Amino acid sequence: MKIYHNPRCSKSRQTLQLIRESGRPVEIVEYLNAPPTFEELKSIIDQLGISPEQLLRKNEVVFKERFKDKKLSDEEWIQAMIDHPKLMERPIVVEGDKAVLGRPPENVKSLL
């Protein structure tokens, strides 16, 4: 199991706690310091069953300053999240070929 985690985010911390309480081993990826590659993020989005634009945090300053009202392709949105990892919604938990957003944290229970 892998969590794309931001330790400053309460939902991310709560999701990680649920995983730890389950006793499952977990790989923690602090995506702000180590963003996923283009292919990794594309795969995660496919596993989530959403569009790249649905993974965006549209209240982030970088979104408002650089991307608000822009119409980008899926590939361009993925690249924007790699270039500006704060744009990615969090946390994301991946287990095998499935992924969930930890908003709310209880979503992770479907993978445990």
N, CA, C and O of each residue as an XYZ file, in Angstrom:
448
protein
N       0.851     -1.162      0.000
C       0.000      0.000      0.000
C       0.901      1.231      0.000
O       1.938      1.264      0.662
N       0.483      2.233     -0.752
C       1.267      3.465     -0.874
C       0.336      4.643     -0.648
O      -0.783      4.674     -1.159
N       0.818      5.623      0.134
C       0.053      6.848      0.346
C       0.868      8.033     -0.153
O       2.034      8.202      0.205
N       0.238      8.841     -0.976
C       0.820     10.108     -1.406
C       0.349     11.111     -0.359
O      -0.821     11.490     -0.312
N       1.297     11.528      0.480
C       1.006     12.140      1.769
C       1.590     13.539      1.880
O       2.686     13.819      1.394
N       0.826     14.409      2.533
C       1.319     15.723      2.920
C       1.187     15.789      4.436
O       0.072     15.887      4.948
N       2.300     15.737      5.168
C       2.215     15.703      6.625
C       1.586     16.944      7.247
O       1.214     16.911      8.420
N       1.458     18.016      6.511
C       0.826     19.232      7.040
C      -0.687     19.207      6.894
O      -1.372     20.089      7.414
N      -1.217     18.213      6.197
C      -2.657     18.117      5.924
C      -3.320     17.178      6.936
O      -2.907     16.028      7.087
N      -4.345     17.672      7.625
C      -5.005     16.858      8.643
C      -5.674     15.627      8.036
O      -5.623     14.553      8.635
N      -6.294     15.753      6.874
C      -6.942     14.591      6.238
C      -5.905     13.548      5.854
O      -6.155     12.347      5.962
N      -4.755     13.998      5.411
C      -3.679     13.087      5.050
C      -3.175     12.349      6.294
O      -2.960     11.138      6.256
N      -2.990     13.072      7.379
C      -2.546     12.446      8.632
C      -3.586     11.451      9.146
O      -3.233     10.368      9.613
N      -4.859     11.815      9.060
C      -5.929     10.916      9.520
C      -5.980      9.650      8.672
O      -6.175      8.556      9.202
N      -5.807      9.791      7.371
C      -5.813      8.630      6.481
C      -4.642      7.713      6.795
O      -4.806      6.495      6.867
N      -3.459      8.292      6.981
C      -2.293      7.495      7.325
C      -2.509      6.763      8.647
O      -2.111      5.607      8.785
N      -3.126      7.416      9.603
C      -3.400      6.776     10.900
C      -4.322      5.565     10.727
O      -4.094      4.528     11.348
N      -5.347      5.683      9.900
C      -6.253      4.553      9.641
C      -5.494      3.367      9.051
O      -5.728      2.218      9.424
N      -4.580      3.662      8.124
C      -3.782      2.593      7.518
C      -2.907      1.934      8.584
O      -2.846      0.707      8.670
N      -2.243      2.737      9.382
C      -1.361      2.189     10.428
C      -2.147      1.362     11.437
O      -1.675      0.316     11.884
N      -3.342      1.821     11.799
C      -4.173      1.084     12.755
C      -4.602     -0.267     12.197
O      -4.872     -1.199     12.955
N      -4.665     -0.373     10.880
C      -5.058     -1.642     10.251
C      -3.917     -2.666     10.301
O      -4.133     -3.859     10.087
N      -2.711     -2.187     10.584
C      -1.558     -3.077     10.625
C      -0.942     -3.347      9.268
O       0.014     -4.115      9.165
N      -1.469     -2.732      8.234
C      -0.939     -2.932      6.884
C       0.366     -2.169      6.709
O       0.500     -1.041      7.185
N       1.339     -2.791      6.017
C       2.550     -2.031      5.701
C       2.203     -0.920      4.712
O       1.354     -1.093      3.837
N       2.864      0.207      4.865
C       2.552      1.349      4.007
C       3.832      2.055      3.606
O       4.721      2.287      4.425
N       3.906      2.389      2.336
C       4.986      3.217      1.814
C       4.468      4.647      1.766
O       3.431      4.920      1.160
N       5.190      5.555      2.405
C       4.774      6.951      2.461
C       5.576      7.750      1.439
O       6.806      7.766      1.465
N       4.852      8.410      0.540
C       5.489      9.264     -0.459
C       5.071     10.702     -0.162
O       3.909     11.070     -0.339
N       6.018     11.501      0.285
C       5.738     12.922      0.491
C       5.842     13.599     -0.872
O       6.906     14.067     -1.279
N       4.702     13.636     -1.561
C       4.679     14.030     -2.969
C       5.102     15.472     -3.213
O       5.468     15.817     -4.336
N       5.062     16.326     -2.190
C       5.534     17.695     -2.399
C       7.046     17.723     -2.585
O       7.579     18.592     -3.275
N       7.733     16.764     -1.961
C       9.190     16.657     -2.093
C       9.598     15.710     -3.214
O      10.672     15.864     -3.796
N       8.754     14.739     -3.518
C       9.059     13.721     -4.538
C       7.811     13.468     -5.376
O       7.143     12.449     -5.202
N       7.491     14.394     -6.289
C       6.277     14.230     -7.099
C       6.348     12.973     -7.956
O       7.432     12.542     -8.350
N       5.187     12.387     -8.244
C       5.184     11.229     -9.133
C       5.614     11.638    -10.540
O       5.550     12.809    -10.913
N       6.052     10.646    -11.305
C       6.366     10.909    -12.710
C       5.058     11.088    -13.469
O       3.976     10.831    -12.942
N       5.176     11.529    -14.700
C       3.996     11.695    -15.547
C       3.238     10.377    -15.636
O       2.024     10.343    -15.435
N       3.951      9.288    -15.938
C       3.291      7.981    -16.099
C       2.666      7.494    -14.798
O       1.577      6.920    -14.807
N       3.356      7.723    -13.671
C       2.783      7.323    -12.372
C       1.490      8.076    -12.098
O       0.492      7.475    -11.701
N       1.501      9.388    -12.308
C       0.309     10.180    -12.032
C      -0.820      9.820    -12.988
O      -1.981      9.761    -12.581
N      -0.500      9.584    -14.228
C      -1.527      9.157    -15.200
C      -2.154      7.845    -14.745
O      -3.374      7.690    -14.802
N      -1.339      6.905    -14.299
C      -1.831      5.618    -13.820
C      -2.716      5.786    -12.581
O      -3.770      5.159    -12.480
N      -2.289      6.629    -11.648
C      -3.073      6.881    -10.429
C      -4.437      7.455    -10.793
O      -5.457      7.033    -10.249
N      -4.455      8.408    -11.704
C      -5.717      9.034    -12.120
C      -6.628      7.989    -12.757
O      -7.833      7.976    -12.504
N      -6.056      7.116    -13.580
C      -6.842      6.027    -14.176
C      -7.410      5.118    -13.094
O      -8.569      4.711    -13.169
N      -6.597      4.799    -12.086
C      -7.046      3.932    -10.997
C      -8.149      4.602    -10.171
O      -9.051      3.930     -9.671
N      -8.071      5.911    -10.035
C      -9.109      6.651     -9.319
C     -10.407      6.723    -10.122
O     -11.484      6.915     -9.557
N     -10.299      6.567    -11.438
C     -11.481      6.635    -12.296
C     -12.013      8.047    -12.458
O     -13.219      8.251    -12.599
N     -11.107      9.026    -12.438
C     -11.494     10.424    -12.591
C     -10.663     11.059    -13.695
O      -9.730     10.448    -14.216
N     -11.009     12.277    -14.041
C     -10.198     13.018    -15.003
C      -9.101     13.760    -14.245
O      -9.255     14.028    -13.053
N      -7.997     14.095    -14.912
C      -6.954     14.871    -14.240
C      -7.487     16.164    -13.625
O      -7.066     16.553    -12.536
N      -8.392     16.815    -14.305
C      -8.921     18.082    -13.789
C      -9.667     17.889    -12.465
O      -9.718     18.803    -11.643
N     -10.243     16.704    -12.260
C     -10.965     16.428    -11.013
C     -10.021     16.231     -9.824
O     -10.471     16.240     -8.678
N      -8.727     16.052    -10.077
C      -7.741     15.866     -9.015
C      -7.114     17.192     -8.576
O      -6.295     17.225     -7.657
N      -7.498     18.264     -9.229
C      -6.906     19.577     -8.942
C      -7.470     20.212     -7.682
O      -8.664     20.113     -7.396
N      -6.595     20.861     -6.938
C      -6.997     21.690     -5.799
C      -7.141     23.115     -6.342
O      -6.157     23.841     -6.482
N      -8.366     23.494     -6.639
C      -8.602     24.754     -7.328
C      -8.569     25.972     -6.411
O      -8.662     27.104     -6.887
N      -8.438     25.756     -5.109
C      -8.321     26.890     -4.191
C      -6.878     27.257     -3.890
O      -6.621     28.228     -3.179
N      -5.936     26.492     -4.422
C      -4.518     26.804     -4.212
C      -4.148     28.090     -4.971
O      -4.660     28.360     -6.058
N      -3.261     28.858     -4.375
C      -2.820     30.123     -4.975
C      -2.257     29.884     -6.373
O      -2.560     30.636     -7.299
N      -1.438     28.842     -6.532
C      -0.819     28.584     -7.836
C      -1.889     28.297     -8.897
O      -1.716     28.660    -10.060
N      -2.976     27.658     -8.511
C      -4.058     27.429     -9.479
C      -4.681     28.756     -9.876
O      -4.858     29.038    -11.061
N      -5.008     29.565     -8.889
C      -5.670     30.844     -9.166
C      -4.792     31.769    -10.005
O      -5.285     32.493    -10.870
N      -3.468     31.737     -9.735
C      -2.559     32.637    -10.446
C      -2.218     32.163    -11.849
O      -2.022     32.982    -12.747
N      -2.143     30.840    -12.052
C      -1.638     30.333    -13.335
C      -2.652     29.585    -14.192
O      -2.499     29.517    -15.412
N      -3.687     29.021    -13.566
C      -4.519     28.085    -14.323
C      -6.015     28.391    -14.330
O      -6.764     27.791    -15.101
N      -6.455     29.310    -13.487
C      -7.884     29.620    -13.421
C      -8.399     30.019    -14.804
O      -7.776     30.810    -15.512
N      -9.547     29.454    -15.168
C     -10.225     29.737    -16.446
C      -9.470     29.221    -17.672
O      -9.824     29.567    -18.799
N      -8.432     28.396    -17.470
C      -7.726     27.815    -18.609
C      -8.342     26.465    -18.956
O      -8.788     25.720    -18.083
N      -8.354     26.180    -20.212
C      -8.826     24.884    -20.713
C      -7.607     24.125    -21.202
O      -7.078     24.415    -22.276
N      -7.155     23.146    -20.410
C      -5.986     22.361    -20.767
C      -6.397     20.935    -21.098
O      -7.459     20.468    -20.689
N      -5.546     20.259    -21.839
C      -5.776     18.839    -22.141
C      -5.469     18.026    -20.887
O      -4.853     18.533    -19.950
N      -5.897     16.770    -20.871
C      -5.592     15.896    -19.740
C      -4.089     15.829    -19.495
O      -3.641     15.888    -18.350
N      -3.317     15.707    -20.557
C      -1.863     15.620    -20.435
C      -1.289     16.904    -19.848
O      -0.367     16.852    -19.035
N      -1.822     18.052    -20.249
C      -1.342     19.331    -19.726
C      -1.681     19.491    -18.244
O      -0.880     20.032    -17.482
N      -2.874     19.018    -17.825
C      -3.220     19.072    -16.406
C      -2.294     18.169    -15.594
O      -1.845     18.551    -14.513
N      -2.008     16.985    -16.105
C      -1.080     16.078    -15.411
C       0.278     16.742    -15.262
O       0.862     16.714    -14.179
N       0.786     17.333    -16.323
C       2.083     18.005    -16.267
C       2.043     19.170    -15.280
O       3.016     19.403    -14.561
N       0.937     19.899    -15.236
C       0.813     21.014    -14.292
C       0.923     20.520    -12.855
O       1.539     21.180    -12.018
N       0.324     19.352    -12.558
C       0.398     18.806    -11.198
C       1.800     18.304    -10.867
O       2.224     18.363     -9.713
N       2.510     17.818    -11.858
C       3.898     17.396    -11.638
C       4.778     18.622    -11.391
O       5.625     18.616    -10.498
N       4.571     19.671    -12.186
C       5.344     20.897    -12.038
C       4.991     21.650    -10.752
O       5.836     22.342    -10.184
N       3.752     21.514    -10.298
C       3.241     22.213     -9.107
C       2.477     21.203     -8.253
O       1.246     21.197     -8.266
N       3.187     20.346     -7.510
C       2.516     19.261     -6.778
C       1.462     19.719     -5.769
O       0.602     18.929     -5.381
N       1.516     20.981     -5.341
C       0.464     21.481     -4.444
C      -0.911     21.426     -5.095
O      -1.932     21.459     -4.408
N      -0.936     21.342     -6.417
C      -2.212     21.279     -7.129
C      -2.932     19.942     -6.950
O      -4.140     19.856     -7.173
N      -2.200     18.903     -6.549
C      -2.797     17.568     -6.409
C      -3.641     17.472     -5.141
O      -3.204     17.859     -4.058
N      -4.841     16.956     -5.292
C      -5.664     16.642     -4.128
C      -4.958     15.563     -3.330
O      -4.231     14.743     -3.890
N      -5.173     15.561     -2.017
C      -4.498     14.586     -1.177
C      -5.399     14.192     -0.029
O      -6.374     14.873      0.288
N      -5.050     13.085      0.580
C      -4.045     12.096      0.199
C      -4.623     11.129     -0.837
O      -5.838     10.993     -0.981
N      -3.732     10.475     -1.539
C      -4.115      9.417     -2.475
C      -3.501      8.126     -1.948
O      -2.313      8.082     -1.627
N      -4.307      7.085     -1.860
C      -3.828      5.786     -1.396
C      -3.984      4.795     -2.538
O      -5.048      4.691     -3.147
N      -2.898      4.061     -2.822
C      -2.883      3.087     -3.911
C      -2.587      1.714     -3.330
O      -1.662      1.543     -2.536
N      -3.387      0.745     -3.739
C      -3.171     -0.653     -3.369
C      -3.416     -1.489     -4.615
O      -4.543     -1.600     -5.097
N      -2.330     -2.079     -5.130
C      -2.455     -2.879     -6.356
C      -2.928     -2.019     -7.507
O      -2.301     -1.016     -7.849
N      -4.045     -2.422     -8.104
C      -4.576     -1.669     -9.253
C      -5.738     -0.759     -8.863
O      -6.497     -0.311     -9.723
N      -5.875     -0.488     -7.564
C      -6.950      0.379     -7.080
C      -6.362      1.578     -6.360
O      -5.272      1.509     -5.791
N      -7.100      2.678     -6.393
C      -6.681      3.889     -5.685
C      -7.921      4.606     -5.171
O      -8.996      4.524     -5.767
N      -7.754      5.311     -4.050
C      -8.828      6.137     -3.502
C      -8.241      7.445     -3.000
O      -7.063      7.531     -2.651
N      -9.091      8.456     -2.975
C      -8.741      9.722     -2.329
C      -9.151      9.619     -0.869
O     -10.245      9.145     -0.563
N      -8.299     10.050      0.017
C      -8.598     10.016      1.441
C      -9.384     11.223      1.905
O      -9.082     11.801      2.950
N     -10.371     11.601      1.153
C     -11.282     12.692      1.507
C     -12.692     12.185      1.303
O     -13.190     12.208      0.178
N     -13.344     11.733      2.338
C     -12.906     11.677      3.728
C     -11.932     10.523      3.966
O     -11.847      9.610      3.145
N     -11.200     10.554      5.077
C     -10.221      9.502      5.356
C     -10.809      8.089      5.329
O     -10.113      7.135      4.981
N     -12.071      7.953      5.690
C     -12.718      6.638      5.725
C     -12.752      5.960      4.354
O     -12.963      4.750      4.271
N     -12.549      6.722      3.289
C     -12.512      6.116      1.940
C     -11.465      5.015      1.850
O     -11.629      4.061      1.090
N     -10.377      5.145      2.633
C      -9.285      4.184      2.565
C      -9.729      2.791      3.040
O      -9.104      1.789      2.694
N     -10.788      2.733      3.816
C     -11.250      1.431      4.340
C     -11.626      0.476      3.224
O     -11.598     -0.740      3.418
N     -11.979      1.003      2.050
C     -12.326      0.126      0.927
C     -11.107     -0.633      0.414
O     -11.258     -1.629     -0.294
N      -9.908     -0.183      0.755
C      -8.668     -0.854      0.325
C      -8.067     -1.739      1.415
O      -7.149     -2.514      1.146
N      -8.573     -1.631      2.637
C      -7.978     -2.363      3.760
C      -8.580     -3.754      3.907
O      -8.191     -4.503      4.803
